[in-house]
Amino acid sequence: MKQITNKEYEEWQKYKAEKVKGYVLLPDTVRFICEANGYDAENIGQHFLEILPKIIECKEGLSL
């Protein structure tokens, strides 16, 4: 069985922490956002452009 490197382990731990905090978009979340915006690419893009500054602002306020 393949052993993982320390770097791979650290990346996995970071992924798990970000997933718990809601920073990782899961397929169901993406599906919900698409459905809420009527599967319109422009509306979906606009939604992400509107929430991106909020996400960045929240993430900068946290110490990871």
mmJSON file of the N, C-alpha and C atoms, coordinates in Angstrom:
{"data_MODEL":{"atom_site":{
"group_PDB":["ATOM","ATOM","ATOM","ATOM","ATOM","ATOM","ATOM","ATOM","ATOM","ATOM","ATOM","ATOM","ATOM","ATOM","ATOM","ATOM","ATOM","ATOM","ATOM","ATOM","ATOM","ATOM","ATOM","ATOM","ATOM","ATOM","ATOM","ATOM","ATOM","ATOM","ATOM","ATOM","ATOM","ATOM","ATOM","ATOM","ATOM","ATOM","ATOM","ATOM","ATOM","ATOM","ATOM","ATOM","ATOM","ATOM","ATOM","ATOM","ATOM","ATOM","ATOM","ATOM","ATOM","ATOM","ATOM","ATOM","ATOM","ATOM","ATOM","ATOM","ATOM","ATOM","ATOM","ATOM","ATOM","ATOM","ATOM","ATOM","ATOM","ATOM","ATOM","ATOM","ATOM","ATOM","ATOM","ATOM","ATOM","ATOM","ATOM","ATOM","ATOM","ATOM","ATOM","ATOM","ATOM","ATOM","ATOM","ATOM","ATOM","ATOM","ATOM","ATOM","ATOM","ATOM","ATOM","ATOM","ATOM","ATOM","ATOM","ATOM","ATOM","ATOM","ATOM","ATOM","ATOM","ATOM","ATOM","ATOM","ATOM","ATOM","ATOM","ATOM","ATOM","ATOM","ATOM","ATOM","ATOM","ATOM","ATOM","ATOM","ATOM","ATOM","ATOM","ATOM","ATOM","ATOM","ATOM","ATOM","ATOM","ATOM","ATOM","ATOM","ATOM","ATOM","ATOM","ATOM","ATOM","ATOM","ATOM","ATOM","ATOM","ATOM","ATOM","ATOM","ATOM","ATOM","ATOM","ATOM","ATOM","ATOM","ATOM","ATOM","ATOM","ATOM","ATOM","ATOM","ATOM","ATOM","ATOM","ATOM","ATOM","ATOM","ATOM","ATOM","ATOM","ATOM","ATOM","ATOM","ATOM","ATOM","ATOM","ATOM","ATOM","ATOM","ATOM","ATOM","ATOM","ATOM","ATOM","ATOM","ATOM","ATOM","ATOM","ATOM","ATOM","ATOM","ATOM","ATOM","ATOM","ATOM","ATOM","ATOM"],
"id":[1,2,3,4,5,6,7,8,9,10,11,12,13,14,15,16,17,18,19,20,21,22,23,24,25,26,27,28,29,30,31,32,33,34,35,36,37,38,39,40,41,42,43,44,45,46,47,48,49,50,51,52,53,54,55,56,57,58,59,60,61,62,63,64,65,66,67,68,69,70,71,72,73,74,75,76,77,78,79,80,81,82,83,84,85,86,87,88,89,90,91,92,93,94,95,96,97,98,99,100,101,102,103,104,105,106,107,108,109,110,111,112,113,114,115,116,117,118,119,120,121,122,123,124,125,126,127,128,129,130,131,132,133,134,135,136,137,138,139,140,141,142,143,144,145,146,147,148,149,150,151,152,153,154,155,156,157,158,159,160,161,162,163,164,165,166,167,168,169,170,171,172,173,174,175,176,177,178,179,180,181,182,183,184,185,186,187,188,189,190,191,192],
"type_symbol":["N","C","C","N","C","C","N","C","C","N","C","C","N","C","C","N","C","C","N","C","C","N","C","C","N","C","C","N","C","C","N","C","C","N","C","C","N","C","C","N","C","C","N","C","C","N","C","C","N","C","C","N","C","C","N","C","C","N","C","C","N","C","C","N","C","C","N","C","C","N","C","C","N","C","C","N","C","C","N","C","C","N","C","C","N","C","C","N","C","C","N","C","C","N","C","C","N","C","C","N","C","C","N","C","C","N","C","C","N","C","C","N","C","C","N","C","C","N","C","C","N","C","C","N","C","C","N","C","C","N","C","C","N","C","C","N","C","C","N","C","C","N","C","C","N","C","C","N","C","C","N","C","C","N","C","C","N","C","C","N","C","C","N","C","C","N","C","C","N","C","C","N","C","C","N","C","C","N","C","C","N","C","C","N","C","C","N","C","C","N","C","C"],
"label_atom_id":["N","CA","C","N","CA","C","N","CA","C","N","CA","C","N","CA","C","N","CA","C","N","CA","C","N","CA","C","N","CA","C","N","CA","C","N","CA","C","N","CA","C","N","CA","C","N","CA","C","N","CA","C","N","CA","C","N","CA","C","N","CA","C","N","CA","C","N","CA","C","N","CA","C","N","CA","C","N","CA","C","N","CA","C","N","CA","C","N","CA","C","N","CA","C","N","CA","C","N","CA","C","N","CA","C","N","CA","C","N","CA","C","N","CA","C","N","CA","C","N","CA","C","N","CA","C","N","CA","C","N","CA","C","N","CA","C","N","CA","C","N","CA","C","N","CA","C","N","CA","C","N","CA","C","N","CA","C","N","CA","C","N","CA","C","N","CA","C","N","CA","C","N","CA","C","N","CA","C","N","CA","C","N","CA","C","N","CA","C","N","CA","C","N","CA","C","N","CA","C","N","CA","C","N","CA","C","N","CA","C","N","CA","C","N","CA","C","N","CA","C","N","CA","C"],
"label_alt_id":[null,null,null,null,null,null,null,null,null,null,null,null,null,null,null,null,null,null,null,null,null,null,null,null,null,null,null,null,null,null,null,null,null,null,null,null,null,null,null,null,null,null,null,null,null,null,null,null,null,null,null,null,null,null,null,null,null,null,null,null,null,null,null,null,null,null,null,null,null,null,null,null,null,null,null,null,null,null,null,null,null,null,null,null,null,null,null,null,null,null,null,null,null,null,null,null,null,null,null,null,null,null,null,null,null,null,null,null,null,null,null,null,null,null,null,null,null,null,null,null,null,null,null,null,null,null,null,null,null,null,null,null,null,null,null,null,null,null,null,null,null,null,null,null,null,null,null,null,null,null,null,null,null,null,null,null,null,null,null,null,null,null,null,null,null,null,null,null,null,null,null,null,null,null,null,null,null,null,null,null,null,null,null,null,null,null,null,null,null,null,null,null],
"label_comp_id":["MET","MET","MET","LYS","LYS","LYS","GLN","GLN","GLN","ILE","ILE","ILE","THR","THR","THR","ASN","ASN","ASN","LYS","LYS","LYS","GLU","GLU","GLU","TYR","TYR","TYR","GLU","GLU","GLU","GLU","GLU","GLU","TRP","TRP","TRP","GLN","GLN","GLN","LYS","LYS","LYS","TYR","TYR","TYR","LYS","LYS","LYS","ALA","ALA","ALA","GLU","GLU","GLU","LYS","LYS","LYS","VAL","VAL","VAL","LYS","LYS","LYS","GLY","GLY","GLY","TYR","TYR","TYR","VAL","VAL","VAL","LEU","LEU","LEU","LEU","LEU","LEU","PRO","PRO","PRO","ASP","ASP","ASP","THR","THR","THR","VAL","VAL","VAL","ARG","ARG","ARG","PHE","PHE","PHE","ILE","ILE","ILE","CYS","CYS","CYS","GLU","GLU","GLU","ALA","ALA","ALA","ASN","ASN","ASN","GLY","GLY","GLY","TYR","TYR","TYR","ASP","ASP","ASP","ALA","ALA","ALA","GLU","GLU","GLU","ASN","ASN","ASN","ILE","ILE","ILE","GLY","GLY","GLY","GLN","GLN","GLN","HIS","HIS","HIS","PHE","PHE","PHE","LEU","LEU","LEU","GLU","GLU","GLU","ILE","ILE","ILE","LEU","LEU","LEU","PRO","PRO","PRO","LYS","LYS","LYS","ILE","ILE","ILE","ILE","ILE","ILE","GLU","GLU","GLU","CYS","CYS","CYS","LYS","LYS","LYS","GLU","GLU","GLU","GLY","GLY","GLY","LEU","LEU","LEU","SER","SER","SER","LEU","LEU","LEU"],
"label_asym_id":["A","A","A","A","A","A","A","A","A","A","A","A","A","A","A","A","A","A","A","A","A","A","A","A","A","A","A","A","A","A","A","A","A","A","A","A","A","A","A","A","A","A","A","A","A","A","A","A","A","A","A","A","A","A","A","A","A","A","A","A","A","A","A","A","A","A","A","A","A","A","A","A","A","A","A","A","A","A","A","A","A","A","A","A","A","A","A","A","A","A","A","A","A","A","A","A","A","A","A","A","A","A","A","A","A","A","A","A","A","A","A","A","A","A","A","A","A","A","A","A","A","A","A","A","A","A","A","A","A","A","A","A","A","A","A","A","A","A","A","A","A","A","A","A","A","A","A","A","A","A","A","A","A","A","A","A","A","A","A","A","A","A","A","A","A","A","A","A","A","A","A","A","A","A","A","A","A","A","A","A","A","A","A","A","A","A","A","A","A","A","A","A"],
"label_entity_id":["1","1","1","1","1","1","1","1","1","1","1","1","1","1","1","1","1","1","1","1","1","1","1","1","1","1","1","1","1","1","1","1","1","1","1","1","1","1","1","1","1","1","1","1","1","1","1","1","1","1","1","1","1","1","1","1","1","1","1","1","1","1","1","1","1","1","1","1","1","1","1","1","1","1","1","1","1","1","1","1","1","1","1","1","1","1","1","1","1","1","1","1","1","1","1","1","1","1","1","1","1","1","1","1","1","1","1","1","1","1","1","1","1","1","1","1","1","1","1","1","1","1","1","1","1","1","1","1","1","1","1","1","1","1","1","1","1","1","1","1","1","1","1","1","1","1","1","1","1","1","1","1","1","1","1","1","1","1","1","1","1","1","1","1","1","1","1","1","1","1","1","1","1","1","1","1","1","1","1","1","1","1","1","1","1","1","1","1","1","1","1","1"],
"label_seq_id":[1,1,1,2,2,2,3,3,3,4,4,4,5,5,5,6,6,6,7,7,7,8,8,8,9,9,9,10,10,10,11,11,11,12,12,12,13,13,13,14,14,14,15,15,15,16,16,16,17,17,17,18,18,18,19,19,19,20,20,20,21,21,21,22,22,22,23,23,23,24,24,24,25,25,25,26,26,26,27,27,27,28,28,28,29,29,29,30,30,30,31,31,31,32,32,32,33,33,33,34,34,34,35,35,35,36,36,36,37,37,37,38,38,38,39,39,39,40,40,40,41,41,41,42,42,42,43,43,43,44,44,44,45,45,45,46,46,46,47,47,47,48,48,48,49,49,49,50,50,50,51,51,51,52,52,52,53,53,53,54,54,54,55,55,55,56,56,56,57,57,57,58,58,58,59,59,59,60,60,60,61,61,61,62,62,62,63,63,63,64,64,64],
"pdbx_PDB_ins_code":[null,null,null,null,null,null,null,null,null,null,null,null,null,null,null,null,null,null,null,null,null,null,null,null,null,null,null,null,null,null,null,null,null,null,null,null,null,null,null,null,null,null,null,null,null,null,null,null,null,null,null,null,null,null,null,null,null,null,null,null,null,null,null,null,null,null,null,null,null,null,null,null,null,null,null,null,null,null,null,null,null,null,null,null,null,null,null,null,null,null,null,null,null,null,null,null,null,null,null,null,null,null,null,null,null,null,null,null,null,null,null,null,null,null,null,null,null,null,null,null,null,null,null,null,null,null,null,null,null,null,null,null,null,null,null,null,null,null,null,null,null,null,null,null,null,null,null,null,null,null,null,null,null,null,null,null,null,null,null,null,null,null,null,null,null,null,null,null,null,null,null,null,null,null,null,null,null,null,null,null,null,null,null,null,null,null,null,null,null,null,null,null],
"Cartn_x":[0.843,0.0,0.889,0.5,1.29,1.201,2.335,2.39,2.299,1.586,1.501,2.629,2.989,4.046,3.469,4.347,3.895,3.123,3.59,2.919,1.503,1.349,0.022,-0.894,-0.331,-1.113,-1.552,-0.645,-0.973,-2.053,-1.952,-2.967,-4.322,-4.335,-5.577,-6.19,-5.365,-5.857,-6.441,-5.764,-6.255,-7.588,-7.687,-8.937,-10.074,-9.816,-10.857,-11.315,-10.373,-10.722,-11.544,-11.157,-11.893,-13.277,-13.397,-14.692,-15.64,-15.133,-15.953,-16.426,-15.562,-15.911,-16.792,-17.009,-17.876,-17.171,-15.84,-15.08,-14.991,-15.373,-15.293,-16.704,-16.858,-18.158,-18.341,-19.34,-19.67,-20.61,-20.691,-21.567,-23.013,-23.537,-24.91,-25.043,-24.017,-24.036,-24.025,-23.165,-23.094,-24.427,-24.997,-26.295,-27.373,-27.366,-28.337,-28.191,-26.96,-26.711,-27.166,-26.853,-27.266,-28.785,-29.435,-30.894,-31.53,-30.983,-31.525,-31.395,-30.42,-30.207,-30.739,-31.613,-32.265,-31.328,-30.207,-29.207,-28.729,-28.869,-28.414,-26.972,-26.077,-24.645,-24.34,-24.992,-24.733,-25.184,-26.347,-26.827,-25.924,-25.476,-24.585,-23.269,-22.715,-21.476,-21.644,-22.761,-23.031,-23.136,-23.774,-23.895,-22.51,-21.628,-20.287,-19.492,-19.653,-18.957,-19.44,-20.703,-21.238,-20.788,-20.672,-20.308,-18.797,-18.03,-16.579,-15.946,-16.258,-15.651,-16.0,-17.211,-17.609,-16.797,-16.574,-15.8,-14.364,-13.78,-12.394,-12.282,-13.24,-13.23,-13.317,-14.185,-14.329,-13.067,-12.486,-11.316,-10.108,-9.986,-8.862,-8.979,-10.196,-10.414,-10.124,-9.971,-9.709,-8.239,-7.757,-6.383,-6.435,-5.917,-5.944,-4.663],
"Cartn_y":[-1.176,0.0,1.241,2.231,3.456,4.293,4.793,5.694,7.131,7.987,9.382,10.18,11.261,12.122,13.045,13.68,14.641,15.78,16.22,17.325,16.914,15.703,15.217,15.129,14.693,14.598,15.98,16.955,18.322,18.913,18.659,19.15,18.515,17.232,16.545,17.139,17.418,18.023,19.408,20.182,21.516,21.404,20.457,20.241,19.903,18.99,18.595,19.782,20.614,21.779,22.778,23.003,23.94,23.402,22.105,21.488,21.682,21.489,21.659,23.106,24.056,25.475,25.949,25.096,25.464,26.16,26.078,26.743,25.911,24.654,23.758,23.568,23.814,23.619,22.145,21.555,20.168,20.123,18.99,18.893,19.312,18.953,19.346,20.86,21.508,22.96,23.623,23.145,23.698,23.48,22.301,21.995,22.94,23.208,24.112,25.524,26.005,27.348,27.443,26.424,26.422,26.413,25.584,25.501,26.811,27.42,28.677,29.807,29.697,30.722,30.288,29.309,28.876,28.287,27.75,27.151,28.139,29.426,30.47,30.821,30.623,30.827,32.245,33.239,34.628,34.875,34.355,34.521,33.802,32.618,31.857,32.609,33.093,33.871,35.122,35.811,37.024,36.694,35.586,35.155,34.979,34.273,34.044,35.339,36.236,37.523,38.352,38.225,38.972,38.399,37.083,36.5,36.371,36.43,36.268,37.266,38.575,39.503,39.156,38.672,38.292,37.097,36.141,34.952,35.335,36.169,36.598,37.378,38.258,39.062,38.177,37.185,36.273,35.45,34.97,34.111,34.892,36.176,36.984,37.27,37.3,37.563,36.365,35.196,33.978,33.619,33.037,32.536,31.034,30.583,29.15,28.491],
"Cartn_z":[0.0,0.0,0.0,-0.789,-0.913,0.366,0.785,1.928,1.414,2.137,1.71,2.349,1.679,2.199,3.267,4.012,5.018,4.369,3.199,2.499,2.099,1.573,1.193,2.414,3.534,4.767,5.24,5.184,5.588,4.687,3.373,2.438,2.731,3.073,3.409,4.672,5.675,6.911,6.637,5.791,5.434,4.697,3.772,3.034,3.996,4.938,5.886,6.727,7.173,7.984,7.174,5.919,5.073,4.735,4.581,4.288,5.469,6.681,7.879,8.011,7.659,7.766,6.613,5.628,4.513,3.373,3.321,2.265,0.991,1.06,-0.091,-0.643,-1.936,-2.563,-2.908,-2.325,-2.614,-3.817,-4.495,-5.672,-5.39,-4.234,-3.9,-3.772,-3.245,-3.108,-4.473,-5.353,-6.708,-7.421,-7.274,-7.895,-7.37,-6.069,-5.465,-6.022,-6.118,-6.644,-8.095,-8.883,-10.293,-10.415,-9.623,-9.671,-9.223,-8.18,-7.671,-8.688,-9.581,-10.604,-11.966,-11.979,-13.204,-14.242,-13.811,-14.713,-15.776,-15.495,-16.418,-16.07,-17.023,-16.774,-16.307,-16.885,-16.48,-15.047,-14.673,-13.295,-12.296,-12.663,-11.782,-11.605,-12.7,-12.634,-11.794,-11.98,-11.202,-9.718,-9.401,-8.003,-7.375,-8.085,-7.542,-7.448,-8.417,-8.351,-7.168,-6.821,-5.681,-4.342,-4.251,-2.954,-2.756,-3.841,-3.723,-2.755,-2.839,-1.865,-0.417,-0.185,1.175,1.666,0.772,1.139,1.457,0.61,0.82,2.123,2.375,3.593,4.832,4.798,5.94,6.146,5.061,5.163,5.68,5.295,5.771,7.26,7.762,9.178,10.065,9.469,10.231,10.18,11.234,11.216,11.016,9.881,9.581,9.995],
"occupancy":[1.0,1.0,1.0,1.0,1.0,1.0,1.0,1.0,1.0,1.0,1.0,1.0,1.0,1.0,1.0,1.0,1.0,1.0,1.0,1.0,1.0,1.0,1.0,1.0,1.0,1.0,1.0,1.0,1.0,1.0,1.0,1.0,1.0,1.0,1.0,1.0,1.0,1.0,1.0,1.0,1.0,1.0,1.0,1.0,1.0,1.0,1.0,1.0,1.0,1.0,1.0,1.0,1.0,1.0,1.0,1.0,1.0,1.0,1.0,1.0,1.0,1.0,1.0,1.0,1.0,1.0,1.0,1.0,1.0,1.0,1.0,1.0,1.0,1.0,1.0,1.0,1.0,1.0,1.0,1.0,1.0,1.0,1.0,1.0,1.0,1.0,1.0,1.0,1.0,1.0,1.0,1.0,1.0,1.0,1.0,1.0,1.0,1.0,1.0,1.0,1.0,1.0,1.0,1.0,1.0,1.0,1.0,1.0,1.0,1.0,1.0,1.0,1.0,1.0,1.0,1.0,1.0,1.0,1.0,1.0,1.0,1.0,1.0,1.0,1.0,1.0,1.0,1.0,1.0,1.0,1.0,1.0,1.0,1.0,1.0,1.0,1.0,1.0,1.0,1.0,1.0,1.0,1.0,1.0,1.0,1.0,1.0,1.0,1.0,1.0,1.0,1.0,1.0,1.0,1.0,1.0,1.0,1.0,1.0,1.0,1.0,1.0,1.0,1.0,1.0,1.0,1.0,1.0,1.0,1.0,1.0,1.0,1.0,1.0,1.0,1.0,1.0,1.0,1.0,1.0,1.0,1.0,1.0,1.0,1.0,1.0,1.0,1.0,1.0,1.0,1.0,1.0],
"B_iso_or_equiv":[0.0,0.0,0.0,0.0,0.0,0.0,0.0,0.0,0.0,0.0,0.0,0.0,0.0,0.0,0.0,0.0,0.0,0.0,0.0,0.0,0.0,0.0,0.0,0.0,0.0,0.0,0.0,0.0,0.0,0.0,0.0,0.0,0.0,0.0,0.0,0.0,0.0,0.0,0.0,0.0,0.0,0.0,0.0,0.0,0.0,0.0,0.0,0.0,0.0,0.0,0.0,0.0,0.0,0.0,0.0,0.0,0.0,0.0,0.0,0.0,0.0,0.0,0.0,0.0,0.0,0.0,0.0,0.0,0.0,0.0,0.0,0.0,0.0,0.0,0.0,0.0,0.0,0.0,0.0,0.0,0.0,0.0,0.0,0.0,0.0,0.0,0.0,0.0,0.0,0.0,0.0,0.0,0.0,0.0,0.0,0.0,0.0,0.0,0.0,0.0,0.0,0.0,0.0,0.0,0.0,0.0,0.0,0.0,0.0,0.0,0.0,0.0,0.0,0.0,0.0,0.0,0.0,0.0,0.0,0.0,0.0,0.0,0.0,0.0,0.0,0.0,0.0,0.0,0.0,0.0,0.0,0.0,0.0,0.0,0.0,0.0,0.0,0.0,0.0,0.0,0.0,0.0,0.0,0.0,0.0,0.0,0.0,0.0,0.0,0.0,0.0,0.0,0.0,0.0,0.0,0.0,0.0,0.0,0.0,0.0,0.0,0.0,0.0,0.0,0.0,0.0,0.0,0.0,0.0,0.0,0.0,0.0,0.0,0.0,0.0,0.0,0.0,0.0,0.0,0.0,0.0,0.0,0.0,0.0,0.0,0.0,0.0,0.0,0.0,0.0,0.0,0.0],
"pdbx_formal_charge":[null,null,null,null,null,null,null,null,null,null,null,null,null,null,null,null,null,null,null,null,null,null,null,null,null,null,null,null,null,null,null,null,null,null,null,null,null,null,null,null,null,null,null,null,null,null,null,null,null,null,null,null,null,null,null,null,null,null,null,null,null,null,null,null,null,null,null,null,null,null,null,null,null,null,null,null,null,null,null,null,null,null,null,null,null,null,null,null,null,null,null,null,null,null,null,null,null,null,null,null,null,null,null,null,null,null,null,null,null,null,null,null,null,null,null,null,null,null,null,null,null,null,null,null,null,null,null,null,null,null,null,null,null,null,null,null,null,null,null,null,null,null,null,null,null,null,null,null,null,null,null,null,null,null,null,null,null,null,null,null,null,null,null,null,null,null,null,null,null,null,null,null,null,null,null,null,null,null,null,null,null,null,null,null,null,null,null,null,null,null,null,null],
"auth_seq_id":[1,1,1,2,2,2,3,3,3,4,4,4,5,5,5,6,6,6,7,7,7,8,8,8,9,9,9,10,10,10,11,11,11,12,12,12,13,13,13,14,14,14,15,15,15,16,16,16,17,17,17,18,18,18,19,19,19,20,20,20,21,21,21,22,22,22,23,23,23,24,24,24,25,25,25,26,26,26,27,27,27,28,28,28,29,29,29,30,30,30,31,31,31,32,32,32,33,33,33,34,34,34,35,35,35,36,36,36,37,37,37,38,38,38,39,39,39,40,40,40,41,41,41,42,42,42,43,43,43,44,44,44,45,45,45,46,46,46,47,47,47,48,48,48,49,49,49,50,50,50,51,51,51,52,52,52,53,53,53,54,54,54,55,55,55,56,56,56,57,57,57,58,58,58,59,59,59,60,60,60,61,61,61,62,62,62,63,63,63,64,64,64],
"auth_comp_id":["MET","MET","MET","LYS","LYS","LYS","GLN","GLN","GLN","ILE","ILE","ILE","THR","THR","THR","ASN","ASN","ASN","LYS","LYS","LYS","GLU","GLU","GLU","TYR","TYR","TYR","GLU","GLU","GLU","GLU","GLU","GLU","TRP","TRP","TRP","GLN","GLN","GLN","LYS","LYS","LYS","TYR","TYR","TYR","LYS","LYS","LYS","ALA","ALA","ALA","GLU","GLU","GLU","LYS","LYS","LYS","VAL","VAL","VAL","LYS","LYS","LYS","GLY","GLY","GLY","TYR","TYR","TYR","VAL","VAL","VAL","LEU","LEU","LEU","LEU","LEU","LEU","PRO","PRO","PRO","ASP","ASP","ASP","THR","THR","THR","VAL","VAL","VAL","ARG","ARG","ARG","PHE","PHE","PHE","ILE","ILE","ILE","CYS","CYS","CYS","GLU","GLU","GLU","ALA","ALA","ALA","ASN","ASN","ASN","GLY","GLY","GLY","TYR","TYR","TYR","ASP","ASP","ASP","ALA","ALA","ALA","GLU","GLU","GLU","ASN","ASN","ASN","ILE","ILE","ILE","GLY","GLY","GLY","GLN","GLN","GLN","HIS","HIS","HIS","PHE","PHE","PHE","LEU","LEU","LEU","GLU","GLU","GLU","ILE","ILE","ILE","LEU","LEU","LEU","PRO","PRO","PRO","LYS","LYS","LYS","ILE","ILE","ILE","ILE","ILE","ILE","GLU","GLU","GLU","CYS","CYS","CYS","LYS","LYS","LYS","GLU","GLU","GLU","GLY","GLY","GLY","LEU","LEU","LEU","SER","SER","SER","LEU","LEU","LEU"],
"auth_asym_id":["A","A","A","A","A","A","A","A","A","A","A","A","A","A","A","A","A","A","A","A","A","A","A","A","A","A","A","A","A","A","A","A","A","A","A","A","A","A","A","A","A","A","A","A","A","A","A","A","A","A","A","A","A","A","A","A","A","A","A","A","A","A","A","A","A","A","A","A","A","A","A","A","A","A","A","A","A","A","A","A","A","A","A","A","A","A","A","A","A","A","A","A","A","A","A","A","A","A","A","A","A","A","A","A","A","A","A","A","A","A","A","A","A","A","A","A","A","A","A","A","A","A","A","A","A","A","A","A","A","A","A","A","A","A","A","A","A","A","A","A","A","A","A","A","A","A","A","A","A","A","A","A","A","A","A","A","A","A","A","A","A","A","A","A","A","A","A","A","A","A","A","A","A","A","A","A","A","A","A","A","A","A","A","A","A","A","A","A","A","A","A","A"],
"auth_atom_id":["N","CA","C","N","CA","C","N","CA","C","N","CA","C","N","CA","C","N","CA","C","N","CA","C","N","CA","C","N","CA","C","N","CA","C","N","CA","C","N","CA","C","N","CA","C","N","CA","C","N","CA","C","N","CA","C","N","CA","C","N","CA","C","N","CA","C","N","CA","C","N","CA","C","N","CA","C","N","CA","C","N","CA","C","N","CA","C","N","CA","C","N","CA","C","N","CA","C","N","CA","C","N","CA","C","N","CA","C","N","CA","C","N","CA","C","N","CA","C","N","CA","C","N","CA","C","N","CA","C","N","CA","C","N","CA","C","N","CA","C","N","CA","C","N","CA","C","N","CA","C","N","CA","C","N","CA","C","N","CA","C","N","CA","C","N","CA","C","N","CA","C","N","CA","C","N","CA","C","N","CA","C","N","CA","C","N","CA","C","N","CA","C","N","CA","C","N","CA","C","N","CA","C","N","CA","C","N","CA","C","N","CA","C","N","CA","C","N","CA","C","N","CA","C"],
"pdbx_PDB_model_num":[1,1,1,1,1,1,1,1,1,1,1,1,1,1,1,1,1,1,1,1,1,1,1,1,1,1,1,1,1,1,1,1,1,1,1,1,1,1,1,1,1,1,1,1,1,1,1,1,1,1,1,1,1,1,1,1,1,1,1,1,1,1,1,1,1,1,1,1,1,1,1,1,1,1,1,1,1,1,1,1,1,1,1,1,1,1,1,1,1,1,1,1,1,1,1,1,1,1,1,1,1,1,1,1,1,1,1,1,1,1,1,1,1,1,1,1,1,1,1,1,1,1,1,1,1,1,1,1,1,1,1,1,1,1,1,1,1,1,1,1,1,1,1,1,1,1,1,1,1,1,1,1,1,1,1,1,1,1,1,1,1,1,1,1,1,1,1,1,1,1,1,1,1,1,1,1,1,1,1,1,1,1,1,1,1,1,1,1,1,1,1,1]
}}}
